[in-house]
Amino acid sequence: MIEVMDLNLTLQKTEILKNVSVSFSRGKIHGLIGRNGSGKTMLMKCICGFVKPTSGTVTVDGKRIGRDCDFPDGTGIIIETPGFIPYYSGFKNLKLLADLRKKITAEDIKAVMRQTGLDPELKRHVRKYSLGMRQRLGLAQAIMEDPELLILDEPMNGLDKDGVKDMRKYLLDLKERGKTILIASHSGEDIDVLCDTVCEMDKGRLAAVR
């Protein structure tokens, strides 16, 4: 599903990624671990086409990012804090995004919000959401168009114990449906419970794969 070859990234004379080569097969959950600054988020951004590497290639589902497409089709993403219009409700935020591509209906959006533990009828503005609610809304946005690939950077941030349990179950259910998931997490337990493969990054290099 994803193939990264000899990827290097230098920003303002600082080497961020160094000769990273790794592949992630379809229909599995793949984990990225490493300290802050190890390169996990930047690798995800290169895979999504948000950052152009200095050298090397990223291919997603047979298409080279930056040559065949700017952004991988059929991909849902949470990278860093999901951005929403703060004075709109959660449903209205998702409806605005969905209207750009017109692939899903309002009822589809409501169903996804319920699946992720949110009430689509809630009129509360997103600025008044807790961190956990905002994280659930980010997941709803990532999955609402039924993507084949999910790229999730710390998706458990801000969730309480029950929220983490719900999120793990939902991600495992998505895997059972054949989705491919790339997840970065600081939680060893999340990685152990969820992941089929684990890649450890250290100072911009791929330190280990298991």
C-alpha positions in Angstrom: 0.0 0.0 0.0 2.8 2.4 0.9 6.4 2.2 -0.3 9.1 4.7 0.9 12.4 4.6 -0.9 15.7 6.3 0.2 13.7 9.3 1.7 15.7 12.3 2.8 14.4 15.6 4.2 16.5 18.6 5.1 14.8 21.8 6.4 16.8 24.9 7.1 20.1 22.9 7.0 18.7 20.4 9.5 18.4 16.8 8.5 15.0 15.6 9.5 14.8 12.3 7.7 17.8 10.2 6.7 17.7 7.4 4.1 14.4 6.1 5.2 13.2 3.0 3.2 10.2 1.1 4.4 7.0 -0.5 3.0 3.6 -1.0 4.7 1.4 -3.8 3.3 -2.3 -3.5 2.7 -5.0 -4.5 5.3 -2.8 -4.2 8.4 -2.2 -1.8 11.2 1.4 -0.5 11.2 2.9 1.4 14.1 5.5 4.2 14.2 7.3 4.8 17.5 10.0 7.0 18.6 10.8 10.1 20.8 9.6 13.6 20.0 11.7 14.8 17.1 12.5 11.4 15.8 10.9 12.0 12.5 7.5 10.2 12.8 5.3 13.1 12.0 7.5 14.3 9.1 7.5 10.9 7.6 3.7 10.9 7.7 3.6 14.4 6.1 5.8 13.2 3.3 3.6 10.2 2.7 0.5 12.5 2.6 2.2 14.9 0.2 2.2 17.8 2.7 6.0 18.1 2.7 8.2 17.5 -0.3 11.2 15.4 0.5 14.7 16.6 -0.4 15.3 13.3 -2.2 13.8 9.8 -2.5 10.3 8.6 -3.4 6.9 7.8 -1.8 4.5 5.6 -3.6 0.9 5.0 -2.3 -1.3 2.4 -3.9 0.9 2.5 -7.0 1.0 6.3 -7.4 4.1 8.3 -6.8 3.4 11.3 -4.5 4.4 14.5 -6.2 4.5 13.0 -9.7 1.3 11.0 -10.3 -0.7 12.9 -7.6 -0.2 15.6 -5.0 -2.2 13.8 -2.3 -2.9 10.0 -2.0 -6.5 9.3 -3.0 -8.7 7.5 -0.6 -6.8 8.5 2.5 -8.1 9.8 5.9 -5.7 11.8 8.0 -5.1 13.0 11.6 -1.8 14.8 11.8 -1.2 17.1 14.8 -4.3 18.9 16.1 -7.3 18.6 13.7 -8.3 22.1 12.6 -12.0 23.0 12.6 -14.0 26.2 12.5 -14.3 27.0 16.2 -17.8 28.7 16.1 -19.5 25.9 14.2 -20.9 22.7 15.6 -19.1 19.4 14.9 -21.7 18.3 12.4 -21.6 21.6 10.5 -17.8 21.4 10.3 -17.9 17.9 8.8 -20.8 18.9 6.5 -18.7 21.7 5.1 -15.8 19.4 4.4 -18.0 16.7 2.9 -19.7 19.3 0.6 -16.3 19.8 -1.1 -16.3 16.3 -2.7 -20.0 15.5 -2.4 -19.3 11.8 -1.8 -21.5 11.3 1.3 -24.8 12.5 2.7 -25.7 14.3 5.9 -27.0 11.0 7.2 -23.7 9.3 6.5 -22.0 12.0 8.5 -24.4 11.6 11.4 -23.8 7.8 11.4 -20.0 8.3 11.5 -20.3 10.8 14.4 -22.3 8.2 16.4 -19.7 5.5 15.6 -17.0 7.7 17.1 -19.0 8.6 20.2 -20.3 12.0 19.2 -23.9 13.3 19.1 -24.5 14.8 15.7 -27.4 16.8 17.0 -25.3 18.6 19.6 -25.3 22.3 18.9 -22.2 23.1 21.0 -19.5 25.0 19.1 -16.3 23.1 18.5 -14.4 25.7 20.5 -16.2 24.4 23.6 -15.4 20.8 22.9 -13.0 18.9 25.2 -9.7 17.7 23.8 -11.2 14.2 23.7 -14.3 15.3 21.8 -12.1 17.2 19.3 -10.0 14.1 18.8 -13.1 12.0 18.1 -14.3 14.6 15.6 -10.9 14.4 13.9 -11.3 10.7 13.6 -14.9 11.1 12.3 -13.5 13.5 9.6 -10.7 11.1 8.7 -13.0 8.1 8.2 -16.3 9.7 7.0 -15.6 9.1 3.3 -14.7 5.4 3.9 -11.0 5.7 2.9 -8.8 2.6 2.2 -5.9 4.2 4.0 -5.8 5.9 7.4 -2.7 7.9 8.6 -3.1 8.8 12.3 -0.6 10.7 14.3 -1.3 10.2 18.1 -5.1 9.6 17.6 -5.5 8.7 21.3 -4.4 12.2 22.5 -6.9 13.6 25.0 -9.1 10.5 25.3 -10.0 9.1 28.6 -9.7 5.4 29.4 -13.1 4.5 27.9 -12.3 6.7 24.9 -9.0 4.9 24.3 -10.8 1.5 24.6 -13.5 2.6 22.0 -10.9 4.0 19.6 -8.8 0.7 19.7 -11.9 -1.3 19.1 -12.9 0.9 16.2 -9.5 0.8 14.6 -9.4 -3.0 14.9 -12.8 -3.2 13.3 -11.5 -1.1 10.4 -8.7 -3.5 9.9 -11.1 -6.4 9.8 -12.9 -4.5 6.9 -9.6 -4.5 5.0 -8.4 -0.9 5.7 -4.7 -0.1 6.0 -3.8 2.0 9.0 -0.5 3.8 9.8 -0.5 5.0 13.4 2.1 6.9 15.5 1.8 6.7 19.2 3.7 7.3 22.4 1.8 4.5 24.1 3.5 1.1 24.0 0.2 -0.5 25.0 -1.6 1.0 22.0 1.1 -0.3 19.7 1.1 -3.7 21.3 -2.7 -4.1 21.1 -3.2 -2.7 17.7 -0.2 -3.2 15.4 0.9 -6.0 13.1 4.2 -4.3 12.4 6.2 -1.7 14.3 8.8 0.7 13.0 11.1 2.5 15.5 12.5 5.9 14.4 15.5 7.6 16.0 16.9 11.0 15.0 15.4 10.7 11.5 16.5 7.2 10.8 14.6 3.9 10.7 16.2 2.2 13.7 14.3 -1.0 13.8 11.4 -2.9 12.2 9.5 -5.7 13.9 
